[in-house]
Amino acid sequence: QADLQQKKEPAQEDSDLDRKRRETEALLQSIGISPEPPLVPTPMSPSSKSVSTPSDAGSQDSGDLGPIGRTLQWDTDPSVLQLQSDSELGRRLHKLGVSKITQVDFLPREVVSYSKETQTPLATHQSEEDEDDEEMVEPKAQNDLEMENQDQKQEVKEAPPRELTEEEKQQVLHSEEFLIFFDRTIRVIERALAEDSDIFFDYSGRDVEEKDGDVQAGANLSFNRQFYDEHWSKHRVVTCMDWSLQYPELMVASYNNNEDAPHEPDGVALVWNMKFKKTTPEYVFHCQSSVMSVCFARFHPNLVVGGTYSGQIVLWDNRSHRRTPVQRTPLSAAAHTHPVYCVNVVGTQNAHNLITVSTDGKMCSWSLDMLSTPQESMELVYNKSKPVAVTGMAFPTGDVNNFVVGSEEGTVYTACRHGSKAGIGEIFEGHQGPVTGINCHMAVGPIDFSHLFVTSSFDWTVKLWTTKVRNPSWCGVGNATCENAVVKNISVPTASVAIEGASALNRVRWAQAGKEVAVGDSEGRIWIYDVGELAVPHNDEWTRFARTLVEIRANRADSEEEGVVELSA
């Protein structure tokens, strides 16, 4: 019975191996791999009744090891492992079979884009689980795909935009990016509504171009336009005006406080544009003190300098969207503490300074890059004891050292910034009231008239002076346009016009080219008049003007002699 049981056990093990082998072959055949015949025969040992079975692992090892590999041979006893060489068992070549190849082509997915701000989302991809479950994917024809894409385009609609909440709207309206965009765009829209011209010109310097002004013909003064803003200039006195050298069509005007609007800023500076017909200012600047003097910073077309009643010097920049100053001087003993009626930028492109003078006689020289401390300061004192209350200042053409100033007591002084004679020089007496305006001869021609300057005063007179003689060369009654009458007739104005309204005219400023003259009144209005041919001097007018000056001096000398004779008599 023991022998029979031992015989049955190997047969049973043999049948289990055959069954497993058949299952493996069926599995390989189902996936397209044909079974190979065993490389190593199964030897049987009659003495030990052992059965050797080549396993898949053994066949792979023999294939990987090559000719020098070893074949595993095992006995019925798992503890016994017998190795035999390939020469003993015999070599058998691998038999390669042709397997079935399945080829599947996947067409690239077409990316559909739309020319809209919000792009419509594409169709969702098929899940990975579905792709894993699919064994075969039939390729679609190109025409079918195009038709499906067209159908999808027609079906997919743009989602309606979401309406912002009130908090989000306020956040956008107060953002710096929106404020800069709105400040730039509103000027373009105003120009577009006013006229058909180059409305995209930018005065901050990014679009600098050549500009040719229209030559206005005519011998008489003709009204051009009026600058007035209901909100910013109403009930404000025009205190000062200046024209831009870089952009001749721009003019800046300063205003004092509005007593009817105590909550508004006391000081206002408005930049007006002659090029466009819009009625609003190009830029609006303001500060907390009345602006008594203003000018465009020479060599810096983006900067506007203002002198205030409190003594502060303020600096505005049109490249900034802020209306308040970007720089200001301190209210300390090192700077000004009295009203500043004089601001002027003198020098060259590479070396220039801001010169300011206050009514206490203090003159300061500043760098536009730093207004915290003046570079130089000097007290304008006559005879080393009398402070000069300066109300006006002017530099001759091309001179940065010598200048003339007008004072509250009506006297005019020459002064010098540097040298052994720095400070107040000569004195010119002639006015019976405070000097309200002073200007040097700016025209350049065959004859040098840079020694001439003209002044106006509260005594209703305009006087022509020369630095060579202390007494006035000529005196006239009226506004400052009378200085042009010297050439033809010293007693009758060459051109005059009556301005409507009862407001007082207190400021006048010629344009750089001399073709326009601006007049400011006490109600915040600025009147622009075209001068025409008066602004263009003829060749013979230089000599005629020189002869007229000689005649004026001769007449004055005769009158002085007659006065002496009368006194002696």
ZAMARGU-4260 file (C-alpha; in steps of 0.2 Angstrom, whole numbers, plus 5000, padded with zeros to 4 digits):
<rodrens>
0) 5000/5000/5000 | 5014/5012/5004 | 5022/5008/4986 | 5005/5012/4978 | 5003/5028/4987
5) 5020/5034/4981 | 5016/5030/4963 | 4999/5039/4964 | 5008/5055/4971 | 5019/5058/4956
10) 5005/5055/4944 | 4994/5067/4953 | 5008/5080/4953 | 5011/5077/4934 | 4993/5080/4930
15) 4993/5097/4940 | 5008/5103/4930 | 5000/5098/4914 | 4984/5107/4918 | 4994/5123/4924
20) 5004/5122/4908 | 4988/5121/4897 | 4980/5136/4906 | 4996/5146/4903 | 4997/5142/4885
25) 4979/5147/4883 | 4982/5163/4892 | 4997/5167/4881 | 4987/5163/4865 | 4972/5174/4870
30) 4984/5189/4870 | 4992/5184/4853 | 5008/5175/4859 | 5010/5158/4852 | 5017/5145/4864
35) 5035/5139/4861 | 5041/5121/4864 | 5051/5118/4879 | 5070/5121/4877 | 5075/5108/4890
40) 5068/5090/4889 | 5060/5083/4905 | 5072/5069/4910 | 5065/5055/4921 | 5076/5046/4933
45) 5070/5028/4935 | 5080/5025/4950 | 5074/5040/4960 | 5057/5041/4952 | 5060/5060/4950
50) 5051/5071/4938 | 5060/5087/4931 | 5048/5100/4924 | 5055/5115/4915 | 5046/5130/4922
55) 5044/5147/4913 | 5057/5154/4924 | 5069/5141/4920 | 5066/5143/4901 | 5068/5162/4903
60) 5085/5160/4913 | 5091/5148/4899 | 5087/5161/4886 | 5095/5175/4895 | 5111/5166/4900
65) 5115/5161/4882 | 5127/5147/4877 | 5136/5147/4894 | 5121/5147/4904 | 5116/5134/4916
70) 5099/5124/4916 | 5091/5121/4933 | 5086/5102/4935 | 5077/5097/4951 | 5072/5081/4958
75) 5056/5076/4967 | 5065/5080/4983 | 5064/5099/4983 | 5080/5100/4994 | 5090/5092/4979
80) 5095/5104/4965 | 5105/5097/4951 | 5114/5107/4937 | 5117/5100/4920 | 5126/5109/4906
85) 5118/5113/4890 | 5129/5101/4881 | 5123/5086/4891 | 5105/5091/4888 | 5107/5096/4870
90) 5104/5113/4863 | 5088/5119/4854 | 5086/5135/4844 | 5072/5147/4848 | 5058/5147/4836
95) 5051/5164/4832 | 5033/5165/4828 | 5023/5179/4819 | 5012/5188/4832 | 4996/5197/4828
100) 4998/5216/4828 | 4984/5228/4832 | 4986/5246/4826 | 4975/5260/4832 | 4976/5278/4826
105) 4971/5292/4837 | 4967/5308/4828 | 4974/5324/4836 | 4961/5334/4845 | 4956/5350/4837
110) 4959/5366/4847 | 4944/5378/4845 | 4948/5396/4849 | 4936/5411/4849 | 4939/5429/4846
115) 4930/5434/4862 | 4936/5441/4879 | 4930/5426/4888 | 4934/5410/4879 | 4922/5396/4879
120) 4928/5381/4888 | 4931/5365/4877 | 4922/5349/4879 | 4927/5339/4894 | 4939/5324/4890
125) 4934/5307/4893 | 4938/5299/4909 | 4954/5288/4911 | 4943/5274/4917 | 4933/5273/4901
130) 4949/5275/4890 | 4957/5260/4900 | 4941/5249/4897 | 4941/5253/4878 | 4951/5240/4869
135) 4949/5246/4851 | 4945/5264/4845 | 4939/5265/4828 | 4946/5281/4819 | 4933/5293/4813
140) 4934/5301/4796 | 4940/5319/4795 | 4924/5325/4788 | 4914/5319/4803 | 4925/5328/4815
145) 4923/5344/4806 | 4905/5343/4806 | 4904/5339/4824 | 4916/5354/4828 | 4904/5365/4819
150) 4889/5358/4828 | 4898/5361/4845 | 4902/5379/4840 | 4884/5383/4836 | 4878/5375/4852
155) 4891/5383/4864 | 4886/5401/4869 | 4896/5414/4878 | 4891/5415/4896 | 4884/5431/4902
160) 4896/5443/4911 | 4894/5443/4930 | 4888/5460/4937 | 4901/5467/4950 | 4895/5470/4967
165) 4895/5488/4974 | 4911/5484/4984 | 4920/5478/4968 | 4915/5493/4959 | 4921/5505/4972
170) 4938/5496/4972 | 4940/5498/4953 | 4935/5516/4953 | 4948/5520/4967 | 4962/5510/4960
175) 4977/5519/4954 | 4977/5511/4937 | 4959/5517/4934 | 4963/5534/4940 | 4978/5536/4928
180) 4968/5529/4913 | 4953/5540/4917 | 4964/5556/4919 | 4972/5553/4902 | 4956/5548/4893
185) 4945/5562/4899 | 4957/5575/4890 | 4956/5565/4874 | 4937/5565/4874 | 4936/5583/4878
190) 4947/5587/4863 | 4937/5576/4852 | 4921/5584/4857 | 4928/5601/4854 | 4936/5600/4836
195) 4943/5589/4823 | 4962/5590/4827 | 4976/5579/4834 | 4967/5575/4850 | 4980/5561/4855
200) 4994/5573/4858 | 5002/5571/4875 | 5010/5586/4884 | 5019/5575/4897 | 5033/5573/4884
205) 5030/5555/4877 | 5024/5562/4860 | 5035/5577/4857 | 5032/5583/4839 | 5035/5599/4830
210) 5021/5612/4831 | 5018/5627/4819 | 5007/5640/4826 | 4995/5649/4814 | 5001/5666/4809
215) 4987/5679/4814 | 4986/5693/4802 | 4979/5710/4806 | 4985/5726/4813 | 4972/5728/4827
220) 4969/5718/4843 | 4956/5705/4840 | 4948/5694/4853 | 4953/5676/4852 | 4945/5667/4867
225) 4942/5668/4886 | 4948/5655/4899 | 4937/5653/4914 | 4931/5639/4924 | 4915/5640/4935
230) 4922/5629/4949 | 4941/5633/4950 | 4943/5651/4944 | 4926/5659/4950 | 4928/5674/4962
235) 4947/5672/4962 | 4960/5685/4957 | 4972/5681/4943 | 4989/5684/4952 | 5001/5678/4939
240) 5003/5670/4921 | 5016/5662/4911 | 5018/5654/4894 | 5027/5638/4890 | 5043/5638/4880
245) 5042/5619/4876 | 5023/5620/4871 | 5019/5638/4865 | 5000/5634/4866 | 5000/5631/4885
250) 4998/5645/4897 | 4998/5643/4916 | 4989/5655/4928 | 4989/5656/4947 | 4974/5662/4958
255) 4972/5667/4976 | 4958/5661/4988 | 4939/5661/4985 | 4931/5669/5000 | 4914/5662/4995
260) 4921/5644/4995 | 4930/5642/5012 | 4931/5623/5010 | 4940/5624/4993 | 4959/5625/4992
265) 4966/5643/4994 | 4979/5642/4980 | 4975/5636/4962 | 4985/5635/4946 | 4977/5631/4930
270) 4985/5626/4914 | 4975/5632/4899 | 4977/5626/4881 | 4976/5638/4866 | 4977/5623/4853
275) 4960/5616/4857 | 4943/5624/4859 | 4938/5615/4874 | 4933/5626/4889 | 4941/5616/4903
280) 4959/5618/4909 | 4972/5605/4903 | 4978/5602/4921 | 4972/5608/4938 | 4984/5610/4952
285) 4981/5617/4970 | 4988/5619/4987 | 4983/5625/5004 | 4990/5643/5002 | 4986/5657/4989
290) 4998/5656/4974 | 5005/5673/4971 | 5017/5668/4957 | 5019/5654/4945 | 5030/5649/4930
295) 5034/5634/4919 | 5051/5627/4924 | 5063/5630/4910 | 5071/5615/4903 | 5058/5604/4912
300) 5042/5606/4902 | 5033/5594/4914 | 5036/5605/4930 | 5026/5620/4936 | 5033/5631/4950
305) 5023/5641/4961 | 5026/5654/4975 | 5013/5655/4989 | 5007/5668/5001 | 5014/5658/5016
310) 5031/5658/5009 | 5032/5640/5003 | 5038/5636/4985 | 5028/5621/4978 | 5032/5610/4963
315) 5018/5602/4952 | 5022/5588/4940 | 5009/5585/4926 | 5016/5567/4924 | 5008/5563/4941
320) 4989/5560/4942 | 4989/5570/4959 | 4984/5588/4959 | 4994/5592/4975 | 5012/5597/4974
325) 5025/5583/4972 | 5038/5594/4981 | 5037/5609/4993 | 5050/5619/5003 | 5049/5619/5022
330) 5042/5633/5032 | 5058/5637/5041 | 5071/5651/5044 | 5082/5643/5031 | 5068/5646/5017
335) 5055/5659/5014 | 5043/5664/5028 | 5035/5679/5018 | 5024/5680/5002 | 5034/5675/4987
340) 5030/5686/4971 | 5045/5681/4961 | 5049/5664/4954 | 5061/5661/4939 | 5072/5647/4932
345) 5088/5654/4925 | 5104/5645/4918 | 5107/5633/4904 | 5101/5615/4901 | 5115/5607/4911
350) 5117/5621/4925 | 5101/5630/4930 | 5093/5635/4946 | 5076/5641/4953 | 5078/5659/4959
355) 5064/5665/4972 | 5062/5681/4981 | 5050/5685/4995 | 5043/5702/5002 | 5056/5702/5016
360) 5070/5704/5004 | 5077/5686/5005 | 5083/5678/4989 | 5085/5659/4988 | 5093/5648/4974
365) 5086/5631/4973 | 5089/5614/4964 | 5073/5608/4956 | 5078/5590/4962 | 5078/5595/4980
370) 5068/5609/4988 | 5071/5604/5006 | 5086/5616/5008 | 5091/5631/4997 | 5108/5630/4988
375) 5111/5649/4991 | 5102/5662/5000 | 5105/5681/5001 | 5097/5696/5010 | 5093/5710/4998
380) 5097/5726/5008 | 5099/5743/5002 | 5114/5753/5010 | 5116/5738/5021 | 5101/5744/5032
385) 5085/5745/5022 | 5077/5728/5017 | 5069/5728/5000 | 5051/5722/5000 | 5052/5714/4982
390) 5036/5713/4972 | 5044/5709/4955 | 5060/5702/4947 | 5067/5701/4929 | 5083/5695/4922
395) 5090/5702/4905 | 5091/5690/4890 | 5106/5678/4892 | 5111/5685/4910 | 5110/5674/4925
400) 5119/5685/4937 | 5112/5703/4935 | 5094/5707/4938 | 5082/5721/4942 | 5068/5721/4956
405) 5053/5731/4960 | 5048/5735/4978 | 5032/5740/4988 | 5038/5757/4991 | 5039/5761/4972
410) 5057/5761/4969 | 5067/5749/4957 | 5084/5742/4960 | 5097/5733/4951 | 5105/5718/4959
415) 5119/5705/4957 | 5119/5687/4963 | 5138/5684/4964 | 5154/5694/4964 | 5161/5708/4974
420) 5145/5718/4972 | 5133/5704/4976 | 5116/5711/4982 | 5107/5728/4979 | 5116/5740/4967
425) 5109/5755/4960 | 5092/5763/4964 | 5079/5770/4952 | 5065/5781/4959 | 5050/5787/4949
430) 5034/5778/4954 | 5023/5784/4967 | 5015/5767/4972 | 5020/5749/4973 | 5028/5741/4958
435) 5016/5728/4951 | 5026/5722/4936 | 5043/5722/4929 | 5051/5715/4913 | 5067/5717/4902
440) 5068/5719/4884 | 5068/5701/4877 | 5069/5704/4858 | 5086/5700/4850 | 5090/5710/4834
445) 5104/5721/4826 | 5104/5733/4840 | 5106/5728/4858 | 5092/5734/4869 | 5095/5722/4884
450) 5098/5737/4895 | 5080/5742/4894 | 5066/5737/4906 | 5048/5742/4909 | 5038/5744/4925
455) 5020/5746/4930 | 5013/5753/4946 | 4998/5756/4956 | 5000/5775/4952 | 4993/5771/4934
460) 5009/5773/4925 | 5020/5762/4915 | 5038/5768/4914 | 5053/5763/4902 | 5070/5762/4911
465) 5088/5759/4906 | 5101/5753/4917 | 5113/5766/4910 | 5102/5781/4917 | 5093/5781/4934
470) 5079/5792/4928 | 5065/5784/4917 | 5067/5787/4899 | 5048/5787/4895 | 5033/5787/4905
475) 5015/5783/4899 | 4998/5781/4907 | 4988/5765/4904 | 4991/5747/4903 | 5007/5738/4898
480) 5003/5737/4880 | 5009/5756/4879 | 5027/5751/4878 | 5025/5746/4860 | 5019/5764/4856
485) 5036/5771/4858 | 5041/5767/4840 | 5027/5777/4832 | 5019/5789/4844 | 5023/5790/4863
490) 5007/5799/4867 | 4994/5788/4859 | 4993/5769/4860 | 4996/5760/4844 | 4982/5748/4848
495) 4969/5747/4861 | 4953/5738/4866 | 4939/5740/4879 | 4935/5724/4888 | 4917/5721/4893
500) 4913/5720/4912 | 4917/5730/4927 | 4931/5719/4933 | 4948/5726/4936 | 4962/5721/4924
505) 4977/5717/4935 | 4989/5705/4925 | 4996/5705/4907 | 5007/5693/4899 | 5014/5692/4881
510) 5016/5675/4872 | 5034/5670/4868 | 5031/5673/4850 | 5023/5690/4853 | 5007/5685/4843
515) 4995/5684/4858 | 4993/5694/4874 | 4984/5687/4889 | 4975/5699/4901 | 4969/5693/4918
520) 4956/5701/4929 | 4950/5701/4947 | 4935/5689/4943 | 4946/5674/4938 | 4944/5677/4919
525) 4958/5677/4906 | 4956/5686/4890 | 4967/5681/4875 | 4969/5694/4861 | 4978/5691/4844
530) 4991/5705/4841 | 4994/5702/4823 | 5007/5712/4813 | 5012/5722/4829 | 5021/5707/4835
535) 5033/5706/4820 | 5046/5720/4820 | 5051/5726/4803 | 5069/5729/4799 | 5069/5748/4800
540) 5060/5748/4817 | 5076/5744/4826 | 5084/5760/4820 | 5068/5770/4822 | 5066/5764/4840
545) 5085/5769/4843 | 5081/5787/4836 | 5065/5788/4847 | 5075/5784/4862 | 5087/5798/4858
550) 5073/5810/4855 | 5065/5806/4872 | 5081/5809/4881 | 5084/5826/4872 | 5066/5831/4877
555) 5068/5826/4895 | 5085/5836/4896 | 5076/5851/4888 | 5062/5849/4901 | 5074/5848/4915
560) 5083/5864/4910 | 5067/5873/4908 | 5062/5867/4926 | 5079/5874/4933 | 5076/5890/4924
565) 5059/5892/4932 | 5065/5888/4949 | 5079/5901/4948 | 5067/5914/4942
</rodrens>
